[in-house]
Amino acid sequence: MGRANAMLEGPPRFHVVDIYELFVNWLEAGTRHPMFGQTFHARAGENGEPDLLLDLPDGGSDVLGFDRNEGLFSLDGENFTRTGMALLANAVLWRINEIMGPEGEIPTLAQPVQLIDIAEVLMDDPYSMRRIQEALSEMDPPPYGSPDLYADPEGLEPLRDAHRCSIKWNDSMGLDDSECPSGLILQNGNAQIFPVSAGQDSSLVLRLLDKNNHTVGVENIAGAALFGTLEKERVKTDSNGQATFKYRPPDEGAEDQVRFVCGEAVLDVVMEIAR
């Protein structure tokens, strides 16, 4: 901002405006404000900042506040919702009417600019407090408790340790961090380099370990090749913690890379292709 102003002749043309502080100062609790397209009441919210009480055209009512999910700011807590944008637009229009309206300081307009009806905008705003509460009431999330309760709706197996470790479930899940899959070892190769022959399928045998270096059985390992192909993108470890992937090299090139992932465990294997 400062650099842009420095490149221009004359006084600064670009400015940063603290919209939050501007709104808070305008909307002192306990007063009524005609400037936003209708007269509505402002009350002190739980956080000490003003909340705005609006009657909606459909007969309902809603609250506008400065906290997240209170209608002024979207879900990121920074950008305005549609209603917040409408309020900001009205603030500009209201000031134009004050200066240039028929009774303004410099009367230029034959009629004052019509302000936006904030209640109309809020009624259809998907991020209004009322709309969010309605959406939540229609949801039926699974209860917290046993991880076995978190099953895929399409019938896949319940989320297991590797998934929960990767997703980082909160402490209420009672997950022992030491049991998280955290290590992958290539059993039948030279460290992380695996020689293959062009045009021939090869088998890579992996071993899955937890943080105590104990084998982890019956867990899915995901695999993906950069240029070649894997017969299966996911292979489940057996009771000994081993999983076998079948790999086919690409038609061209002398090197490929395959990545395997399970929970926090990641293994990159360089495939040296002999042609």
C-alpha positions, 0 to 999 in steps of 0.5 A: 500500500505504501509503495503504491502511494509513493509511486503516485503524485500528490496525496495518498490515494490508497488507504487501509480501513479497519472495517471491524472497528468502524462497525463496532463504533457505529453499532453501540449497544442499546441504540437504533440505527436507520443507516443500514436500510431499516431501523433495528435494535443493537444489544450487547452480545456475550462477548461485549460486542454489539449484536443486531436484532432483525425482523425478517420478511417471512415473519421470523427473526435473526441476530447479526454479530461479530463472532464466527457463525453470527452472520456478519463473517463467513466460515473463515472468520475473516471475509464478510458474508452476503449480509456483511457485504450488504451492510458495508455497501449501505454504509457507503451509500448512507454517507453518499446521501449525507453528503450529496443527497437532497438535504446533504452538505453538497446537494447534488442528487434529486433523490437519495440513493435507496439503501439495501434491505438488510433483512431481505439479504439476511433471510436468504444468506446461507451463512446466517445464524438461523440457516446454520442452525437449521442445517445442523439440526438436519445432521445426524453425526455419529456419537463420539466414543469407540472408533468402530462407530465411524463407518463409511456410509457405502459399506466400507470397513470402519476406520481403523488405527492407520486412518485415525492416526493420519486424521489425528482424532482428538483425545476423546477417541482414546487412541494410543499414539504408540500403536500408530503405523509409523514405519514402512520397510522394503523387505525384498530390496536394497534399502529404498532402491529396487531393480526391475526389468523392462516389460516384466512384473515385479513384487515388492514386499513391505513390512508395516511397523508402529512406533514401538517397531512392532508389526501392524497387521490387517491394515491397508497400505496405499501405493502409487507409481509415478510412471509405472502401474501397480496392480492394486492401489491398496493392499492389506497387511497380513497377520505378520504385518507384510503386504505385497504389491505387484508393479509393472514398469513404464514402457520408457525411461530408466527410473521410476518412483513408487510411494507407499503410505499408511497412517504416518508411515511413508516410504518412497522406493526408486525403481531402477529399470534395466532395458 
